[in-house]
């Protein structure tokens, strides 16, 4: 459920850099619906203003009811400080049923799934896992490596044991480099499909 425009002012907002580090916590002073921009409250500490860089991209987490929503956004100067955040048009806003946990680890795409058969890759594709939840995970790898609806078998080491997961790509976002992030849902785990050699 998307947040209503009228609910934006007064909401707590947290800005994270693309590595997942918290940069600023503030509240929304106003929201420009036409330009999809939020203005941060004046109560930000000076050191937080110093951390915000004009033109940089941030993950913008808005703590709203009934669920938080998340955008990508770019800081813009207003006066001396980059206190206006332009929210990207067309980016999917997420309402979280399951909390996400930020992690930094690697996994391997082992196989492509087609009609419930696993077709192993000759060389597994290494991907970075940037967060995980009960329902899925977010992967970072080269741009256009995956498309919505693609299914894969992924392996990841958990507590010293290699676990296998079936995943489906649900969304993707260009993070402004040569890479993209892919939101994936778990279809099953601990179950390996019949393999086609």
Secondary structure in CASP SS format (residue, H / E / C, confidence):
PFRMAT SS
TARGET T0000
AUTHOR 0000-0000-0000
METHOD secondary structure of the structure
MODEL  1
X C 1.00
X C 1.00
X C 1.00
X C 1.00
X H 1.00
X H 1.00
X H 1.00
X C 1.00
X C 1.00
X C 1.00
X C 1.00
X E 1.00
X E 1.00
X E 1.00
X E 1.00
X E 1.00
X C 1.00
X C 1.00
X C 1.00
X C 1.00
X C 1.00
X E 1.00
X E 1.00
X E 1.00
X E 1.00
X E 1.00
X E 1.00
X E 1.00
X E 1.00
X E 1.00
X E 1.00
X E 1.00
X C 1.00
X C 1.00
X C 1.00
X C 1.00
X E 1.00
X E 1.00
X E 1.00
X E 1.00
X C 1.00
X C 1.00
X C 1.00
X C 1.00
X C 1.00
X H 1.00
X H 1.00
X H 1.00
X H 1.00
X H 1.00
X H 1.00
X C 1.00
X C 1.00
X C 1.00
X C 1.00
X C 1.00
X E 1.00
X E 1.00
X E 1.00
X E 1.00
X E 1.00
X E 1.00
X E 1.00
X C 1.00
X C 1.00
X C 1.00
X C 1.00
X C 1.00
X E 1.00
X E 1.00
X E 1.00
X E 1.00
X E 1.00
X E 1.00
X E 1.00
X E 1.00
X E 1.00
X E 1.00
X C 1.00
X C 1.00
X E 1.00
X E 1.00
X E 1.00
X E 1.00
X E 1.00
X E 1.00
X E 1.00
X C 1.00
X C 1.00
X C 1.00
X C 1.00
X C 1.00
X C 1.00
X C 1.00
X C 1.00
X C 1.00
X C 1.00
X C 1.00
X C 1.00
X C 1.00
X E 1.00
X E 1.00
X E 1.00
X E 1.00
X E 1.00
X E 1.00
X E 1.00
X E 1.00
X E 1.00
X E 1.00
X E 1.00
X E 1.00
X E 1.00
X E 1.00
X C 1.00
X C 1.00
X E 1.00
X E 1.00
X E 1.00
X E 1.00
X E 1.00
X E 1.00
X E 1.00
X E 1.00
X E 1.00
X E 1.00
X E 1.00
X E 1.00
X E 1.00
X E 1.00
X E 1.00
X E 1.00
X C 1.00
X C 1.00
X C 1.00
X E 1.00
X E 1.00
X E 1.00
X E 1.00
X E 1.00
X E 1.00
X E 1.00
X C 1.00
X C 1.00
X C 1.00
X C 1.00
X C 1.00
X C 1.00
X C 1.00
X C 1.00
X E 1.00
X E 1.00
X E 1.00
X E 1.00
X E 1.00
X E 1.00
X E 1.00
X E 1.00
X C 1.00
X C 1.00
X E 1.00
X E 1.00
X E 1.00
X E 1.00
X E 1.00
X E 1.00
X E 1.00
X E 1.00
X E 1.00
X E 1.00
X E 1.00
X E 1.00
X E 1.00
X E 1.00
X C 1.00
X C 1.00
X C 1.00
X C 1.00
X E 1.00
X E 1.00
X E 1.00
X E 1.00
X E 1.00
X E 1.00
X E 1.00
X E 1.00
X E 1.00
X E 1.00
X E 1.00
X C 1.00
X C 1.00
X C 1.00
X C 1.00
X C 1.00
X E 1.00
X E 1.00
X C 1.00
END
